Amino acid sequence: MKNFVTIQEIAGRWNISPRRVQYLCKDNRIQGAKKIGDIWLIPDDAPKPADMRKKKIVKEPVFPIDDLDIETLYGPDTRQIRDDELCSIYRTKHGNGTGVVTKYDVLPGIQLFYQDFHLDSLDYSRTEQDFSKNVITINHCRLGRFEAEFSNGEFIYLGEGDLAMNLPEKAPVRNTFPLSHFHGITITISTPEAAQGIRELEEVFGEIPIHFEILRERLLKGNELVIFRSEPALEHILGEMYEEQKRTRLFYLKLKVLELLCYLLSSNAGTADERPYFYKNHVVAVKAMTEYMVKNIDRHFTLEELSAKFEIPLTSMKKCFKGVYGMPVQTYMREYRVHVAAELLRQTDLSIGEIAEQVGYSNQSKFTEVFKRILNVSPARYRNNCCLDGRKENFSD
């Protein structure tokens, strides 16, 4: 009877990464390898496959983008739930949150990932990542907020409509979503493969002004991220990429990615990023302050009280809070109170006055005014329509 070992054991024996072993298993290049559930088992005496990549003679090592495990990008608790000729769909879990990732192989060397996350962070370890220096990553935030933490202790944020480019060797060490949700796009480009694909397209369409070495040059000269602020031309390109295109979707995405690359090469945006970086001690203080406020939602604190309690200068506190959450402290807490109240209206039989007190409003009229301003419906009508008969409507008073 054969003895089987795990990917980790065979990786150590063959002196290659577990990610590489998993790829070899998926490609049926390890004799006798079996997948039981989500785990690969490998015969103890299986020979190490020859490394076919060494037979390629190139000036620089080409990054095999199809060799990039989805777990490397989105963490080990990521499972494929659909795979067809159009796209692959994955579900990922981190803590109590979940996310769905839809991957399209757009062009040779170019993959596009739609991300719909309802979680606080991607808490995967980066120790298994093995990127080539020939990769460029593009990220766009459509909804929510994206926090990038770097190894030097600095943080930077993408708001709705922002786009950023970076090189994997300058990638964040951790990605967090301060608003606990994020919807956006990531595009990964393996530049040697992508450049070859562009050359093949030029045989049909003529010269295409896309030069990846220029993008890389800009990134090498910049900081960890080159950020493009939201503006109409960029929003026009990216907004159409989120639309459903039915059967023509993949062809349409090819055109839109080429259009985006032309824009990034021709635009002067992002060359002098004015978006501030924030230091870790300030970010940690602001997040602790937010946790304190939401745990004491029935109390109202002055900014001066919070500044003193969390030992952060008032000006720095206000600037950093808006950087992390995209809005001032008072606005954040006002919206948080209303959404907690909405949850209580849906899930409990508490009176509107009792709910108002629980979320920090001693005056029910003031609570009703704020609730209606944010959700465009009064608390009473919200409860009647959402809770009593379960209907979903567009409300207007």
N, C-alpha and C positions, 0 to 999 in steps of 0.2 A: 504493500500500500504506500502510495506516495506521501511524502511529508511536504506541507506547504508553509511558506513564510509570507510575511507582510511586505508591502511596498517599502516601508521604512527600513526593514532588515536588509532587503535586497539592494536598496539604494546605498546603504553603508558598505555592503560587500563589493558593489561594483564601482563605488566612488563617484556616483552621479546623484543628482537631486531626486527626491521623491516625486517631484513634478514631472521630471523626465521619465521616470519609471512608469508613472501613470499614463503618460502619453504613449509610451511603447505598448502598454497593455491595450489601450483603446485602439491602437493601430494594428493589433493582432501580430505584433512582432516578437512577443515572448511566448515560446512554446509552452502550452499547457496552462497558461494563465486563465483563471476563472473569476468571474465577478459574482459574488454572493451578496445580494442586496446592493449596498453602496460600497462594499469593500472588495478590493482585488486580492486574490490569493495566488501566489506564484510557486510552482514546484521548486523545492529546495535545490534540486540539481539542474535547474534551467540554465542554459548557456546565455551569456550576455550577448545581445544582438550587436552586429557590427554597426558602427556609427556612420550611416550613409552620408551625413552632412559633411564629413571630412573629405569626401571625394570632390566637393565643389571647390573650384579655385576662384576666389574673388579677392578684390583688394581689401575689403573690410568684411568682418563676419556679418552675414545676413541674418537678421532676426526672424526665425520662422514664426510668423504671427499666428498661424493655425496651431502652433505648439503651445500657445499660451492658455493654460487651464483657466476656466472660468472661476475656479476656487481661488486662483492667485489674485484675481481682480476683486472678487466679492466675498471671499472668506470660505472656510471649509464646509460650513453648513449651508451649501448652495446645491440645489438639485434641479436637473433638467425636467421640465414638465411638458415640453413639446419640441419636436424637431422635424422640420420638413424642408423642402427645397427653397422655400422663401425665407424662413427665419428659424431661430432657436429661442425658446423661452425658458427662463430659469426663475425659480423662487429661492430667495435667500432669507435667512433668519439670523438676527443678532439681538441677544437679550430677549425682551418681550416684543420686539418689533419685527416686521417682515417687509420684504420688498420684492418686486418683480422686475426682471431684466430681460429685454428682448434684443437679441443680437442679429444684425444683418451683415453678411459678407458683401460689402458694397462694390469694391473694386480690388484687384490684386494688391495685397498689402494693406488694405484699409477696411477696418471693421467699425460698425456703428452700434452703440448700445443705448437703447431707451431705458431710462431708470425711473421707477415709481416706488419710492421708499416711504414707509411709515415707521420710522425708527429714529433713534437718537444718534447712532454712530455706526460706522463699519469697523468693528472691533477685531479685525483679523491681525494675525502676526505677519510682519513683512519679511521674516527670515528666509522664506522659501522663494522670494522673488528674485529672478535672474534675468533682468532686462539687458538687451544690447543697447549700445549707445546710438543705435540707428532708429530709435523710436521717438515719435512726437505724440503727445496726448493733448487733445482739445476737449474742454468741458464747458457746457452751457447750462445755466440755471434758468429754468422756466418758471417754476413755482417753489416757494420755500426759501431756504438759505443754506449756504455751503460754507463750512469752516475748514480751513487747511492749517494744520499745525506742523511746523518745520522743526528740524533737529536742533536749530539754534535757539529754540524757545520763542520764536515769533509766530504770530497768527495772522492770517489774512482771510477776508470773507468775500464771497460772491453773492450778490443780491439778484433779484429777479431781472432777467434780461442780460446779465453779465456773461461774458465768455472769457475763458482763460486758456492759455497754452503753456505747457511745460515739458521738460525732458524728464524721463524716469529717474535719472541720477539726481535730479533736483526735486523729486516728488515729495509731497508731505509725508510725515511719518504717521499721521492719523487724520481721518476725515470724520467730521461731526456735522450734525444737522440741528442747529440751535432751536428751530421751530418744530422739530420732531417729524417733519415731512420734507420731501424733496422730489421734484419731478424735473428731469433734465436729460441731457444727451452727453455721452462720452464717445469720442472718436479716437481710435488708436491707429497710428500710421507707422508701418515699417518702411522706412524711406527707400531702401534699395529696391524692394519689391514694388512699391508704389511708383517709383520713378520709371521702372521697366514697364509697368502698366500704362503710364502716361505716354511713353514712347510708342507703345502699340496703338493707343488711341489716335496719336498724331498721324499714323499712317492712313487713317480714315478721315479725320477732321482737320488735318493740317496742324500748325503749331498751336500748342496749348501753353499759355504762360504760367505754368506751375513749376516752381523750382524749390525743392524741399531743402536744399542746402542753404537757401536764403532764409527760410523760416528758422532753421537750426542756428544759423549765425546770429539772428536776432535773439533767440533764446539764450545762447551762450553769453551774450553781452548783458542780458537783463538780470533781474532778480530771479527768485524761485518761480514766479509766475509772471507772464506777460498778460495783462488784463485789458480787454476791450470793453469799454463801457457800452451799455445799451444805447442804441441809436437807431433811427428808422430803417436805414438800409440793411443793417445787420438783423434787425427784428423781422424784416420782410423775408430774408433768406431763411432764417431759422424757424419763423412762425409757420411757413409752409411745410417744413420738414416734420412737423407734428400732426399734420392733417392726414386723414386716411385717404389712400389712393387706390384701394382695391387691387385689381390685378396688375396695374401699372406701377405699384408702389416701389418695387426694387429699382426699376428703370428710372423712376422719378428721383429716388434717393441718390442714384449715381450722379444725375445732373445737379442736384442741390449741393452735394458734397464738393463737386468740382467748382460750383459757383462760390461756395464758402471759402475754399482754398484760394481762389482768385482774389476774393475780397481781402482775406488776411494778408496776402502778399502785396496788394496795392494800397491798402489803407495805412495811414500814419498813426492810427489809433494804437494805444498800448505801448508806444515807444517811450513815453515818459509817464509812467503810471503814478497818478496822484493818490491812489487809494492807500490809506495808511495801514501800516503794520501795527499790531498790538503785542505788547509783551506779556509773557505767560502769567506773571504775578497779577497783572491787572485783569486778565481774562478769568483767572481762577477766582479772584475776589468778586467780580461781577456775577459769575455763575453761582457762587455761594450766596451772594446777596439775593439773586433771583429765587433760588431754592427757599431761602428764608421767607421772602415775601409771599410765595405761593402757599407755603405751609401755614402762614398767618394771614390768609386771604381776607379775614374779617377786620383786619387792622389796616390803618393807613399810616405810612411812614413818610416823613419829609426826606428830601434828598440829603439834607445836612445830617440827619440822624443816620442814614445808611452810610454816608461817607465816613462818619466817625466810627460807626460800629465795625465796618469792614476795612478800615484803615487804608482808604484810597482817596487821593485828592478829588475834590468835587468835580473839577473840570475834566480830569482824566476819567472819572467814573462815568460821567454823562457821555463823553466821546466814545469810550470803550463799549458801554452798554448799547449805544446806537450801532456801533460797528458789529457787535455780536448778533443782536436781534433785529437790526434794521429799523428800529423805531425808538423814541425816547422811553424812559422808564414809565412815566405816567400813562402813555398810550398803550404800552405793553400790558400793564396791569389792568387797565380799563377793559381791554379786549379779553384778557384772561378771565376776569371776573364774569363778563357776559357769557363766555363759552362754558364756564363752570355752571352758571345759572341755567343755561339752556339744557345742560345735561341733567340737572336736578329737576327741571320742568318735565323732561321726558321720562325720567326714571323714578320719581318719587311723587307722593301725594301732598308734599309740603305746600302751604299756601304761598302765594307770591310774596307776601310780606315777610314770611319766615325765610324764604330763599334770599330775598334782598338783604336781610340781616346777616345771613351766613356768608355772603360774598362781600360784606363791608359797606352796605348802604342802610343807614338808619331811616332814611326818607324814601318810602316806596315810590313816590312820584318821581324823584330824581333817578332812581333805579330804572323805572319804566322809560323815562326819557333817554337814558344812555343805551338801554337794551334796544329800543326801537331805532336809535340812530345807527347802531352798529349792524343789526340784523334786519333792519327794514321791516320789522313787524313787532307788535306789542307782545309782552310776555303772555298775556291771556290768550291772544289769538295763536301765538306759537304753540302753547300747550294744547289748545283745542284742535288744531290741525295736525300737529305732529304726534300727539300722544293718544287722543281718544279714538281716532279711527285709523291711525297709521298712514294716512295719505301723505304724499310728497307733493308740495305745490311751490310755485313761485309766489312769494307773499308780497303784498303791497298794501299799505294802509292809506 
